[in-house]
Amino acid sequence: MVERPAARTLEDELEELHPLAFGWALACCRRERVLAGAARFDGRSSLKTWLFSVIRRTAASERRREWMTGRFLARFAVQRAVPEPPPDPFTPVAASERAQAVARALKHLSGRQREILHLVFYQGMTIEEAADVTGISVGSARVHYERGKARLRLLLPAEAYR
């Protein structure tokens, strides 16, 4: 008789995805809503796609909140302290000159191209999954992916991507 492995719990799956999600979260924002229970997984997509979508939406919400706070305070002519930038998500990979060159080149891409390439290259997602996470069509994601790669080829020396 073949024994089936025990069903994995949501906590087990989140634990497995945590290192990947943490890198994406650093690229997007400083907080996660998953552990606080503000976002609920309903099974309509893979857990990884859902988790990365939650992180992206949280980042967008944080940006909107900061923008609105800035507008509100500007009405009263209050100087708002500039928050410290989030930690650079590329710091762990910056050990090699190649990784540093790629990180510098990525900063010259549009935000959408950078997001799609980050999800595909660093998080191992398909273009379809990256499109789902970013909330755009698969066709648009493919265009951003191809244009981002083409731009990187122009920005990087030939030996950087061999």
Phi and psi in radians as a Rosetta constraint file:
Dihedral C 1 N 2 CA 2 C 2 CIRCULARHARMONIC -1.559 0.35
Dihedral N 2 CA 2 C 2 N 3 CIRCULARHARMONIC 2.232 0.35
Dihedral C 2 N 3 CA 3 C 3 CIRCULARHARMONIC -1.536 0.35
Dihedral N 3 CA 3 C 3 N 4 CIRCULARHARMONIC 2.373 0.35
Dihedral C 3 N 4 CA 4 C 4 CIRCULARHARMONIC -1.550 0.35
Dihedral N 4 CA 4 C 4 N 5 CIRCULARHARMONIC 2.477 0.35
Dihedral C 4 N 5 CA 5 C 5 CIRCULARHARMONIC -1.156 0.35
Dihedral N 5 CA 5 C 5 N 6 CIRCULARHARMONIC 2.605 0.35
Dihedral C 5 N 6 CA 6 C 6 CIRCULARHARMONIC -1.087 0.35
Dihedral N 6 CA 6 C 6 N 7 CIRCULARHARMONIC 2.543 0.35
Dihedral C 6 N 7 CA 7 C 7 CIRCULARHARMONIC -1.070 0.35
Dihedral N 7 CA 7 C 7 N 8 CIRCULARHARMONIC 2.395 0.35
Dihedral C 7 N 8 CA 8 C 8 CIRCULARHARMONIC -1.406 0.35
Dihedral N 8 CA 8 C 8 N 9 CIRCULARHARMONIC 2.464 0.35
Dihedral C 8 N 9 CA 9 C 9 CIRCULARHARMONIC -1.518 0.35
Dihedral N 9 CA 9 C 9 N 10 CIRCULARHARMONIC 2.859 0.35
Dihedral C 9 N 10 CA 10 C 10 CIRCULARHARMONIC -1.021 0.35
Dihedral N 10 CA 10 C 10 N 11 CIRCULARHARMONIC -0.696 0.35
Dihedral C 10 N 11 CA 11 C 11 CIRCULARHARMONIC -1.093 0.35
Dihedral N 11 CA 11 C 11 N 12 CIRCULARHARMONIC -0.698 0.35
Dihedral C 11 N 12 CA 12 C 12 CIRCULARHARMONIC -1.107 0.35
Dihedral N 12 CA 12 C 12 N 13 CIRCULARHARMONIC -0.778 0.35
Dihedral C 12 N 13 CA 13 C 13 CIRCULARHARMONIC -1.168 0.35
Dihedral N 13 CA 13 C 13 N 14 CIRCULARHARMONIC -0.691 0.35
Dihedral C 13 N 14 CA 14 C 14 CIRCULARHARMONIC -1.110 0.35
Dihedral N 14 CA 14 C 14 N 15 CIRCULARHARMONIC -0.679 0.35
Dihedral C 14 N 15 CA 15 C 15 CIRCULARHARMONIC -1.060 0.35
Dihedral N 15 CA 15 C 15 N 16 CIRCULARHARMONIC -0.715 0.35
Dihedral C 15 N 16 CA 16 C 16 CIRCULARHARMONIC -1.174 0.35
Dihedral N 16 CA 16 C 16 N 17 CIRCULARHARMONIC -0.651 0.35
Dihedral C 16 N 17 CA 17 C 17 CIRCULARHARMONIC -1.479 0.35
Dihedral N 17 CA 17 C 17 N 18 CIRCULARHARMONIC -0.145 0.35
Dihedral C 17 N 18 CA 18 C 18 CIRCULARHARMONIC -0.985 0.35
Dihedral N 18 CA 18 C 18 N 19 CIRCULARHARMONIC -0.841 0.35
Dihedral C 18 N 19 CA 19 C 19 CIRCULARHARMONIC -1.035 0.35
Dihedral N 19 CA 19 C 19 N 20 CIRCULARHARMONIC -0.706 0.35
Dihedral C 19 N 20 CA 20 C 20 CIRCULARHARMONIC -1.194 0.35
Dihedral N 20 CA 20 C 20 N 21 CIRCULARHARMONIC -0.770 0.35
Dihedral C 20 N 21 CA 21 C 21 CIRCULARHARMONIC -1.127 0.35
Dihedral N 21 CA 21 C 21 N 22 CIRCULARHARMONIC -0.620 0.35
Dihedral C 21 N 22 CA 22 C 22 CIRCULARHARMONIC -1.107 0.35
Dihedral N 22 CA 22 C 22 N 23 CIRCULARHARMONIC -0.747 0.35
Dihedral C 22 N 23 CA 23 C 23 CIRCULARHARMONIC -1.076 0.35
Dihedral N 23 CA 23 C 23 N 24 CIRCULARHARMONIC -0.735 0.35
Dihedral C 23 N 24 CA 24 C 24 CIRCULARHARMONIC -1.185 0.35
Dihedral N 24 CA 24 C 24 N 25 CIRCULARHARMONIC -0.689 0.35
Dihedral C 24 N 25 CA 25 C 25 CIRCULARHARMONIC -1.105 0.35
Dihedral N 25 CA 25 C 25 N 26 CIRCULARHARMONIC -0.703 0.35
Dihedral C 25 N 26 CA 26 C 26 CIRCULARHARMONIC -1.115 0.35
Dihedral N 26 CA 26 C 26 N 27 CIRCULARHARMONIC -0.592 0.35
Dihedral C 26 N 27 CA 27 C 27 CIRCULARHARMONIC -1.248 0.35
Dihedral N 27 CA 27 C 27 N 28 CIRCULARHARMONIC -0.432 0.35
Dihedral C 27 N 28 CA 28 C 28 CIRCULARHARMONIC -1.877 0.35
Dihedral N 28 CA 28 C 28 N 29 CIRCULARHARMONIC -0.801 0.35
Dihedral C 28 N 29 CA 29 C 29 CIRCULARHARMONIC -2.792 0.35
Dihedral N 29 CA 29 C 29 N 30 CIRCULARHARMONIC -3.080 0.35
Dihedral C 29 N 30 CA 30 C 30 CIRCULARHARMONIC -1.944 0.35
Dihedral N 30 CA 30 C 30 N 31 CIRCULARHARMONIC -0.032 0.35
Dihedral C 30 N 31 CA 31 C 31 CIRCULARHARMONIC -2.252 0.35
Dihedral N 31 CA 31 C 31 N 32 CIRCULARHARMONIC 2.714 0.35
Dihedral C 31 N 32 CA 32 C 32 CIRCULARHARMONIC -2.143 0.35
Dihedral N 32 CA 32 C 32 N 33 CIRCULARHARMONIC 2.407 0.35
Dihedral C 32 N 33 CA 33 C 33 CIRCULARHARMONIC -1.642 0.35
Dihedral N 33 CA 33 C 33 N 34 CIRCULARHARMONIC -0.209 0.35
Dihedral C 33 N 34 CA 34 C 34 CIRCULARHARMONIC -1.113 0.35
Dihedral N 34 CA 34 C 34 N 35 CIRCULARHARMONIC -0.883 0.35
Dihedral C 34 N 35 CA 35 C 35 CIRCULARHARMONIC -1.210 0.35
Dihedral N 35 CA 35 C 35 N 36 CIRCULARHARMONIC -0.447 0.35
Dihedral C 35 N 36 CA 36 C 36 CIRCULARHARMONIC -1.398 0.35
Dihedral N 36 CA 36 C 36 N 37 CIRCULARHARMONIC -0.154 0.35
Dihedral C 36 N 37 CA 37 C 37 CIRCULARHARMONIC 1.456 0.35
Dihedral N 37 CA 37 C 37 N 38 CIRCULARHARMONIC 0.153 0.35
Dihedral C 37 N 38 CA 38 C 38 CIRCULARHARMONIC -1.353 0.35
Dihedral N 38 CA 38 C 38 N 39 CIRCULARHARMONIC -0.334 0.35
Dihedral C 38 N 39 CA 39 C 39 CIRCULARHARMONIC -2.089 0.35
Dihedral N 39 CA 39 C 39 N 40 CIRCULARHARMONIC 2.442 0.35
Dihedral C 39 N 40 CA 40 C 40 CIRCULARHARMONIC -2.132 0.35
Dihedral N 40 CA 40 C 40 N 41 CIRCULARHARMONIC 2.329 0.35
Dihedral C 40 N 41 CA 41 C 41 CIRCULARHARMONIC -1.453 0.35
Dihedral N 41 CA 41 C 41 N 42 CIRCULARHARMONIC 2.125 0.35
Dihedral C 41 N 42 CA 42 C 42 CIRCULARHARMONIC -1.893 0.35
Dihedral N 42 CA 42 C 42 N 43 CIRCULARHARMONIC 0.035 0.35
Dihedral C 42 N 43 CA 43 C 43 CIRCULARHARMONIC 1.466 0.35
Dihedral N 43 CA 43 C 43 N 44 CIRCULARHARMONIC 0.147 0.35
Dihedral C 43 N 44 CA 44 C 44 CIRCULARHARMONIC -1.362 0.35
Dihedral N 44 CA 44 C 44 N 45 CIRCULARHARMONIC -0.205 0.35
Dihedral C 44 N 45 CA 45 C 45 CIRCULARHARMONIC -2.509 0.35
Dihedral N 45 CA 45 C 45 N 46 CIRCULARHARMONIC -3.115 0.35
Dihedral C 45 N 46 CA 46 C 46 CIRCULARHARMONIC -1.237 0.35
Dihedral N 46 CA 46 C 46 N 47 CIRCULARHARMONIC 2.724 0.35
Dihedral C 46 N 47 CA 47 C 47 CIRCULARHARMONIC -1.059 0.35
Dihedral N 47 CA 47 C 47 N 48 CIRCULARHARMONIC -0.687 0.35
Dihedral C 47 N 48 CA 48 C 48 CIRCULARHARMONIC -1.096 0.35
Dihedral N 48 CA 48 C 48 N 49 CIRCULARHARMONIC -0.811 0.35
Dihedral C 48 N 49 CA 49 C 49 CIRCULARHARMONIC -1.085 0.35
Dihedral N 49 CA 49 C 49 N 50 CIRCULARHARMONIC -0.773 0.35
Dihedral C 49 N 50 CA 50 C 50 CIRCULARHARMONIC -1.063 0.35
Dihedral N 50 CA 50 C 50 N 51 CIRCULARHARMONIC -0.826 0.35
Dihedral C 50 N 51 CA 51 C 51 CIRCULARHARMONIC -1.065 0.35
Dihedral N 51 CA 51 C 51 N 52 CIRCULARHARMONIC -0.789 0.35
Dihedral C 51 N 52 CA 52 C 52 CIRCULARHARMONIC -1.203 0.35
Dihedral N 52 CA 52 C 52 N 53 CIRCULARHARMONIC -0.557 0.35
Dihedral C 52 N 53 CA 53 C 53 CIRCULARHARMONIC -1.153 0.35
Dihedral N 53 CA 53 C 53 N 54 CIRCULARHARMONIC -0.715 0.35
Dihedral C 53 N 54 CA 54 C 54 CIRCULARHARMONIC -1.068 0.35
Dihedral N 54 CA 54 C 54 N 55 CIRCULARHARMONIC -0.763 0.35
Dihedral C 54 N 55 CA 55 C 55 CIRCULARHARMONIC -1.101 0.35
Dihedral N 55 CA 55 C 55 N 56 CIRCULARHARMONIC -0.764 0.35
Dihedral C 55 N 56 CA 56 C 56 CIRCULARHARMONIC -1.123 0.35
Dihedral N 56 CA 56 C 56 N 57 CIRCULARHARMONIC -0.761 0.35
Dihedral C 56 N 57 CA 57 C 57 CIRCULARHARMONIC -1.149 0.35
Dihedral N 57 CA 57 C 57 N 58 CIRCULARHARMONIC -0.621 0.35
Dihedral C 57 N 58 CA 58 C 58 CIRCULARHARMONIC -1.109 0.35
Dihedral N 58 CA 58 C 58 N 59 CIRCULARHARMONIC -0.731 0.35
Dihedral C 58 N 59 CA 59 C 59 CIRCULARHARMONIC -1.091 0.35
Dihedral N 59 CA 59 C 59 N 60 CIRCULARHARMONIC -0.751 0.35
Dihedral C 59 N 60 CA 60 C 60 CIRCULARHARMONIC -1.107 0.35
Dihedral N 60 CA 60 C 60 N 61 CIRCULARHARMONIC -0.705 0.35
Dihedral C 60 N 61 CA 61 C 61 CIRCULARHARMONIC -1.108 0.35
Dihedral N 61 CA 61 C 61 N 62 CIRCULARHARMONIC -0.735 0.35
Dihedral C 61 N 62 CA 62 C 62 CIRCULARHARMONIC -1.098 0.35
Dihedral N 62 CA 62 C 62 N 63 CIRCULARHARMONIC -0.737 0.35
Dihedral C 62 N 63 CA 63 C 63 CIRCULARHARMONIC -1.102 0.35
Dihedral N 63 CA 63 C 63 N 64 CIRCULARHARMONIC -0.752 0.35
Dihedral C 63 N 64 CA 64 C 64 CIRCULARHARMONIC -1.084 0.35
Dihedral N 64 CA 64 C 64 N 65 CIRCULARHARMONIC -0.759 0.35
Dihedral C 64 N 65 CA 65 C 65 CIRCULARHARMONIC -1.086 0.35
Dihedral N 65 CA 65 C 65 N 66 CIRCULARHARMONIC -0.780 0.35
Dihedral C 65 N 66 CA 66 C 66 CIRCULARHARMONIC -1.122 0.35
Dihedral N 66 CA 66 C 66 N 67 CIRCULARHARMONIC -0.694 0.35
Dihedral C 66 N 67 CA 67 C 67 CIRCULARHARMONIC -1.123 0.35
Dihedral N 67 CA 67 C 67 N 68 CIRCULARHARMONIC -0.787 0.35
Dihedral C 67 N 68 CA 68 C 68 CIRCULARHARMONIC -1.145 0.35
Dihedral N 68 CA 68 C 68 N 69 CIRCULARHARMONIC -0.691 0.35
Dihedral C 68 N 69 CA 69 C 69 CIRCULARHARMONIC -1.052 0.35
Dihedral N 69 CA 69 C 69 N 70 CIRCULARHARMONIC -0.772 0.35
Dihedral C 69 N 70 CA 70 C 70 CIRCULARHARMONIC -1.075 0.35
Dihedral N 70 CA 70 C 70 N 71 CIRCULARHARMONIC -0.729 0.35
Dihedral C 70 N 71 CA 71 C 71 CIRCULARHARMONIC -1.137 0.35
Dihedral N 71 CA 71 C 71 N 72 CIRCULARHARMONIC -0.747 0.35
Dihedral C 71 N 72 CA 72 C 72 CIRCULARHARMONIC -1.091 0.35
Dihedral N 72 CA 72 C 72 N 73 CIRCULARHARMONIC -0.821 0.35
Dihedral C 72 N 73 CA 73 C 73 CIRCULARHARMONIC -1.204 0.35
Dihedral N 73 CA 73 C 73 N 74 CIRCULARHARMONIC -0.548 0.35
Dihedral C 73 N 74 CA 74 C 74 CIRCULARHARMONIC -1.128 0.35
Dihedral N 74 CA 74 C 74 N 75 CIRCULARHARMONIC -0.518 0.35
Dihedral C 74 N 75 CA 75 C 75 CIRCULARHARMONIC -1.063 0.35
Dihedral N 75 CA 75 C 75 N 76 CIRCULARHARMONIC -0.528 0.35
Dihedral C 75 N 76 CA 76 C 76 CIRCULARHARMONIC -1.789 0.35
Dihedral N 76 CA 76 C 76 N 77 CIRCULARHARMONIC 0.228 0.35
Dihedral C 76 N 77 CA 77 C 77 CIRCULARHARMONIC 0.942 0.35
Dihedral N 77 CA 77 C 77 N 78 CIRCULARHARMONIC 0.690 0.35
Dihedral C 77 N 78 CA 78 C 78 CIRCULARHARMONIC -1.668 0.35
Dihedral N 78 CA 78 C 78 N 79 CIRCULARHARMONIC 2.265 0.35
Dihedral C 78 N 79 CA 79 C 79 CIRCULARHARMONIC -1.236 0.35
Dihedral N 79 CA 79 C 79 N 80 CIRCULARHARMONIC 2.194 0.35
Dihedral C 79 N 80 CA 80 C 80 CIRCULARHARMONIC -1.728 0.35
Dihedral N 80 CA 80 C 80 N 81 CIRCULARHARMONIC 2.229 0.35
Dihedral C 80 N 81 CA 81 C 81 CIRCULARHARMONIC -1.151 0.35
Dihedral N 81 CA 81 C 81 N 82 CIRCULARHARMONIC 2.402 0.35
Dihedral C 81 N 82 CA 82 C 82 CIRCULARHARMONIC -1.328 0.35
Dihedral N 82 CA 82 C 82 N 83 CIRCULARHARMONIC 2.146 0.35
Dihedral C 82 N 83 CA 83 C 83 CIRCULARHARMONIC -1.180 0.35
Dihedral N 83 CA 83 C 83 N 84 CIRCULARHARMONIC 2.657 0.35
Dihedral C 83 N 84 CA 84 C 84 CIRCULARHARMONIC -1.111 0.35
Dihedral N 84 CA 84 C 84 N 85 CIRCULARHARMONIC 2.443 0.35
Dihedral C 84 N 85 CA 85 C 85 CIRCULARHARMONIC -1.149 0.35
Dihedral N 85 CA 85 C 85 N 86 CIRCULARHARMONIC 2.630 0.35
Dihedral C 85 N 86 CA 86 C 86 CIRCULARHARMONIC -1.117 0.35
Dihedral N 86 CA 86 C 86 N 87 CIRCULARHARMONIC 2.736 0.35
Dihedral C 86 N 87 CA 87 C 87 CIRCULARHARMONIC -1.010 0.35
Dihedral N 87 CA 87 C 87 N 88 CIRCULARHARMONIC 2.524 0.35
Dihedral C 87 N 88 CA 88 C 88 CIRCULARHARMONIC -1.193 0.35
Dihedral N 88 CA 88 C 88 N 89 CIRCULARHARMONIC 2.071 0.35
Dihedral C 88 N 89 CA 89 C 89 CIRCULARHARMONIC -1.174 0.35
Dihedral N 89 CA 89 C 89 N 90 CIRCULARHARMONIC -0.232 0.35
Dihedral C 89 N 90 CA 90 C 90 CIRCULARHARMONIC -1.622 0.35
Dihedral N 90 CA 90 C 90 N 91 CIRCULARHARMONIC -0.009 0.35
Dihedral C 90 N 91 CA 91 C 91 CIRCULARHARMONIC -0.959 0.35
Dihedral N 91 CA 91 C 91 N 92 CIRCULARHARMONIC -0.790 0.35
Dihedral C 91 N 92 CA 92 C 92 CIRCULARHARMONIC -1.072 0.35
Dihedral N 92 CA 92 C 92 N 93 CIRCULARHARMONIC -0.547 0.35
Dihedral C 92 N 93 CA 93 C 93 CIRCULARHARMONIC -1.604 0.35
Dihedral N 93 CA 93 C 93 N 94 CIRCULARHARMONIC -0.074 0.35
Dihedral C 93 N 94 CA 94 C 94 CIRCULARHARMONIC -1.296 0.35
Dihedral N 94 CA 94 C 94 N 95 CIRCULARHARMONIC 0.123 0.35
Dihedral C 94 N 95 CA 95 C 95 CIRCULARHARMONIC -1.128 0.35
Dihedral N 95 CA 95 C 95 N 96 CIRCULARHARMONIC -0.531 0.35
Dihedral C 95 N 96 CA 96 C 96 CIRCULARHARMONIC -1.831 0.35
Dihedral N 96 CA 96 C 96 N 97 CIRCULARHARMONIC 2.695 0.35
Dihedral C 96 N 97 CA 97 C 97 CIRCULARHARMONIC -1.145 0.35
Dihedral N 97 CA 97 C 97 N 98 CIRCULARHARMONIC -0.569 0.35
Dihedral C 97 N 98 CA 98 C 98 CIRCULARHARMONIC -1.097 0.35
Dihedral N 98 CA 98 C 98 N 99 CIRCULARHARMONIC -0.798 0.35
Dihedral C 98 N 99 CA 99 C 99 CIRCULARHARMONIC -1.122 0.35
Dihedral N 99 CA 99 C 99 N 100 CIRCULARHARMONIC -0.656 0.35
Dihedral C 99 N 100 CA 100 C 100 CIRCULARHARMONIC -1.143 0.35
Dihedral N 100 CA 100 C 100 N 101 CIRCULARHARMONIC -0.702 0.35
Dihedral C 100 N 101 CA 101 C 101 CIRCULARHARMONIC -1.129 0.35
Dihedral N 101 CA 101 C 101 N 102 CIRCULARHARMONIC -0.721 0.35
Dihedral C 101 N 102 CA 102 C 102 CIRCULARHARMONIC -1.122 0.35
Dihedral N 102 CA 102 C 102 N 103 CIRCULARHARMONIC -0.767 0.35
Dihedral C 102 N 103 CA 103 C 103 CIRCULARHARMONIC -1.065 0.35
Dihedral N 103 CA 103 C 103 N 104 CIRCULARHARMONIC -0.738 0.35
Dihedral C 103 N 104 CA 104 C 104 CIRCULARHARMONIC -1.130 0.35
Dihedral N 104 CA 104 C 104 N 105 CIRCULARHARMONIC -0.719 0.35
Dihedral C 104 N 105 CA 105 C 105 CIRCULARHARMONIC -1.167 0.35
Dihedral N 105 CA 105 C 105 N 106 CIRCULARHARMONIC -0.669 0.35
Dihedral C 105 N 106 CA 106 C 106 CIRCULARHARMONIC -1.056 0.35
Dihedral N 106 CA 106 C 106 N 107 CIRCULARHARMONIC -0.532 0.35
Dihedral C 106 N 107 CA 107 C 107 CIRCULARHARMONIC -1.183 0.35
Dihedral N 107 CA 107 C 107 N 108 CIRCULARHARMONIC -0.295 0.35
Dihedral C 107 N 108 CA 108 C 108 CIRCULARHARMONIC -1.618 0.35
Dihedral N 108 CA 108 C 108 N 109 CIRCULARHARMONIC -0.002 0.35
Dihedral C 108 N 109 CA 109 C 109 CIRCULARHARMONIC -1.553 0.35
Dihedral N 109 CA 109 C 109 N 110 CIRCULARHARMONIC 2.843 0.35
Dihedral C 109 N 110 CA 110 C 110 CIRCULARHARMONIC -1.185 0.35
Dihedral N 110 CA 110 C 110 N 111 CIRCULARHARMONIC 2.793 0.35
Dihedral C 110 N 111 CA 111 C 111 CIRCULARHARMONIC -1.022 0.35
Dihedral N 111 CA 111 C 111 N 112 CIRCULARHARMONIC -0.735 0.35
Dihedral C 111 N 112 CA 112 C 112 CIRCULARHARMONIC -1.171 0.35
Dihedral N 112 CA 112 C 112 N 113 CIRCULARHARMONIC -0.745 0.35
Dihedral C 112 N 113 CA 113 C 113 CIRCULARHARMONIC -1.070 0.35
Dihedral N 113 CA 113 C 113 N 114 CIRCULARHARMONIC -0.751 0.35
Dihedral C 113 N 114 CA 114 C 114 CIRCULARHARMONIC -1.099 0.35
Dihedral N 114 CA 114 C 114 N 115 CIRCULARHARMONIC -0.752 0.35
Dihedral C 114 N 115 CA 115 C 115 CIRCULARHARMONIC -1.075 0.35
Dihedral N 115 CA 115 C 115 N 116 CIRCULARHARMONIC -0.848 0.35
Dihedral C 115 N 116 CA 116 C 116 CIRCULARHARMONIC -1.100 0.35
Dihedral N 116 CA 116 C 116 N 117 CIRCULARHARMONIC -0.823 0.35
Dihedral C 116 N 117 CA 117 C 117 CIRCULARHARMONIC -1.108 0.35
Dihedral N 117 CA 117 C 117 N 118 CIRCULARHARMONIC -0.677 0.35
Dihedral C 117 N 118 CA 118 C 118 CIRCULARHARMONIC -1.074 0.35
Dihedral N 118 CA 118 C 118 N 119 CIRCULARHARMONIC -0.822 0.35
Dihedral C 118 N 119 CA 119 C 119 CIRCULARHARMONIC -1.130 0.35
Dihedral N 119 CA 119 C 119 N 120 CIRCULARHARMONIC -0.683 0.35
Dihedral C 119 N 120 CA 120 C 120 CIRCULARHARMONIC -1.330 0.35
Dihedral N 120 CA 120 C 120 N 121 CIRCULARHARMONIC -0.863 0.35
Dihedral C 120 N 121 CA 121 C 121 CIRCULARHARMONIC -1.384 0.35
Dihedral N 121 CA 121 C 121 N 122 CIRCULARHARMONIC -0.836 0.35
Dihedral C 121 N 122 CA 122 C 122 CIRCULARHARMONIC -1.544 0.35
Dihedral N 122 CA 122 C 122 N 123 CIRCULARHARMONIC -0.485 0.35
Dihedral C 122 N 123 CA 123 C 123 CIRCULARHARMONIC -1.832 0.35
Dihedral N 123 CA 123 C 123 N 124 CIRCULARHARMONIC -0.065 0.35
Dihedral C 123 N 124 CA 124 C 124 CIRCULARHARMONIC 1.212 0.35
Dihedral N 124 CA 124 C 124 N 125 CIRCULARHARMONIC 0.432 0.35
Dihedral C 124 N 125 CA 125 C 125 CIRCULARHARMONIC -1.498 0.35
Dihedral N 125 CA 125 C 125 N 126 CIRCULARHARMONIC 2.782 0.35
Dihedral C 125 N 126 CA 126 C 126 CIRCULARHARMONIC -1.397 0.35
Dihedral N 126 CA 126 C 126 N 127 CIRCULARHARMONIC 2.916 0.35
Dihedral C 126 N 127 CA 127 C 127 CIRCULARHARMONIC -1.108 0.35
Dihedral N 127 CA 127 C 127 N 128 CIRCULARHARMONIC -0.628 0.35
Dihedral C 127 N 128 CA 128 C 128 CIRCULARHARMONIC -1.099 0.35
Dihedral N 128 CA 128 C 128 N 129 CIRCULARHARMONIC -0.761 0.35
Dihedral C 128 N 129 CA 129 C 129 CIRCULARHARMONIC -1.153 0.35
Dihedral N 129 CA 129 C 129 N 130 CIRCULARHARMONIC -0.711 0.35
Dihedral C 129 N 130 CA 130 C 130 CIRCULARHARMONIC -1.103 0.35
Dihedral N 130 CA 130 C 130 N 131 CIRCULARHARMONIC -0.656 0.35
Dihedral C 130 N 131 CA 131 C 131 CIRCULARHARMONIC -1.105 0.35
Dihedral N 131 CA 131 C 131 N 132 CIRCULARHARMONIC -0.731 0.35
Dihedral C 131 N 132 CA 132 C 132 CIRCULARHARMONIC -1.110 0.35
Dihedral N 132 CA 132 C 132 N 133 CIRCULARHARMONIC -0.753 0.35
Dihedral C 132 N 133 CA 133 C 133 CIRCULARHARMONIC -1.100 0.35
Dihedral N 133 CA 133 C 133 N 134 CIRCULARHARMONIC -0.755 0.35
Dihedral C 133 N 134 CA 134 C 134 CIRCULARHARMONIC -1.483 0.35
Dihedral N 134 CA 134 C 134 N 135 CIRCULARHARMONIC -0.141 0.35
Dihedral C 134 N 135 CA 135 C 135 CIRCULARHARMONIC 1.326 0.35
Dihedral N 135 CA 135 C 135 N 136 CIRCULARHARMONIC 0.499 0.35
Dihedral C 135 N 136 CA 136 C 136 CIRCULARHARMONIC -2.095 0.35
Dihedral N 136 CA 136 C 136 N 137 CIRCULARHARMONIC 2.947 0.35
Dihedral C 136 N 137 CA 137 C 137 CIRCULARHARMONIC -1.251 0.35
Dihedral N 137 CA 137 C 137 N 138 CIRCULARHARMONIC 2.771 0.35
Dihedral C 137 N 138 CA 138 C 138 CIRCULARHARMONIC -1.099 0.35
Dihedral N 138 CA 138 C 138 N 139 CIRCULARHARMONIC -0.667 0.35
Dihedral C 138 N 139 CA 139 C 139 CIRCULARHARMONIC -1.071 0.35
Dihedral N 139 CA 139 C 139 N 140 CIRCULARHARMONIC -0.771 0.35
Dihedral C 139 N 140 CA 140 C 140 CIRCULARHARMONIC -1.127 0.35
Dihedral N 140 CA 140 C 140 N 141 CIRCULARHARMONIC -0.710 0.35
Dihedral C 140 N 141 CA 141 C 141 CIRCULARHARMONIC -1.082 0.35
Dihedral N 141 CA 141 C 141 N 142 CIRCULARHARMONIC -0.717 0.35
Dihedral C 141 N 142 CA 142 C 142 CIRCULARHARMONIC -1.100 0.35
Dihedral N 142 CA 142 C 142 N 143 CIRCULARHARMONIC -0.722 0.35
Dihedral C 142 N 143 CA 143 C 143 CIRCULARHARMONIC -1.101 0.35
Dihedral N 143 CA 143 C 143 N 144 CIRCULARHARMONIC -0.829 0.35
Dihedral C 143 N 144 CA 144 C 144 CIRCULARHARMONIC -1.082 0.35
Dihedral N 144 CA 144 C 144 N 145 CIRCULARHARMONIC -0.670 0.35
Dihedral C 144 N 145 CA 145 C 145 CIRCULARHARMONIC -1.108 0.35
Dihedral N 145 CA 145 C 145 N 146 CIRCULARHARMONIC -0.873 0.35
Dihedral C 145 N 146 CA 146 C 146 CIRCULARHARMONIC -1.166 0.35
Dihedral N 146 CA 146 C 146 N 147 CIRCULARHARMONIC -0.742 0.35
Dihedral C 146 N 147 CA 147 C 147 CIRCULARHARMONIC -1.174 0.35
Dihedral N 147 CA 147 C 147 N 148 CIRCULARHARMONIC -0.658 0.35
Dihedral C 147 N 148 CA 148 C 148 CIRCULARHARMONIC -1.117 0.35
Dihedral N 148 CA 148 C 148 N 149 CIRCULARHARMONIC -0.766 0.35
Dihedral C 148 N 149 CA 149 C 149 CIRCULARHARMONIC -1.118 0.35
Dihedral N 149 CA 149 C 149 N 150 CIRCULARHARMONIC -0.730 0.35
Dihedral C 149 N 150 CA 150 C 150 CIRCULARHARMONIC -1.094 0.35
Dihedral N 150 CA 150 C 150 N 151 CIRCULARHARMONIC -0.720 0.35
Dihedral C 150 N 151 CA 151 C 151 CIRCULARHARMONIC -1.144 0.35
Dihedral N 151 CA 151 C 151 N 152 CIRCULARHARMONIC -0.700 0.35
Dihedral C 151 N 152 CA 152 C 152 CIRCULARHARMONIC -1.086 0.35
Dihedral N 152 CA 152 C 152 N 153 CIRCULARHARMONIC -0.678 0.35
Dihedral C 152 N 153 CA 153 C 153 CIRCULARHARMONIC -1.056 0.35
Dihedral N 153 CA 153 C 153 N 154 CIRCULARHARMONIC -0.631 0.35
Dihedral C 153 N 154 CA 154 C 154 CIRCULARHARMONIC -1.285 0.35
Dihedral N 154 CA 154 C 154 N 155 CIRCULARHARMONIC -0.604 0.35
Dihedral C 154 N 155 CA 155 C 155 CIRCULARHARMONIC -1.451 0.35
Dihedral N 155 CA 155 C 155 N 156 CIRCULARHARMONIC -0.474 0.35
Dihedral C 155 N 156 CA 156 C 156 CIRCULARHARMONIC -1.701 0.35
Dihedral N 156 CA 156 C 156 N 157 CIRCULARHARMONIC 2.510 0.35
Dihedral C 156 N 157 CA 157 C 157 CIRCULARHARMONIC -1.129 0.35
Dihedral N 157 CA 157 C 157 N 158 CIRCULARHARMONIC 2.650 0.35
Dihedral C 157 N 158 CA 158 C 158 CIRCULARHARMONIC -0.960 0.35
Dihedral N 158 CA 158 C 158 N 159 CIRCULARHARMONIC -0.644 0.35
Dihedral C 158 N 159 CA 159 C 159 CIRCULARHARMONIC -1.256 0.35
Dihedral N 159 CA 159 C 159 N 160 CIRCULARHARMONIC -0.244 0.35
Dihedral C 159 N 160 CA 160 C 160 CIRCULARHARMONIC -1.260 0.35
Dihedral N 160 CA 160 C 160 N 161 CIRCULARHARMONIC -0.434 0.35
Dihedral C 160 N 161 CA 161 C 161 CIRCULARHARMONIC -2.074 0.35
Dihedral N 161 CA 161 C 161 N 162 CIRCULARHARMONIC 0.449 0.35
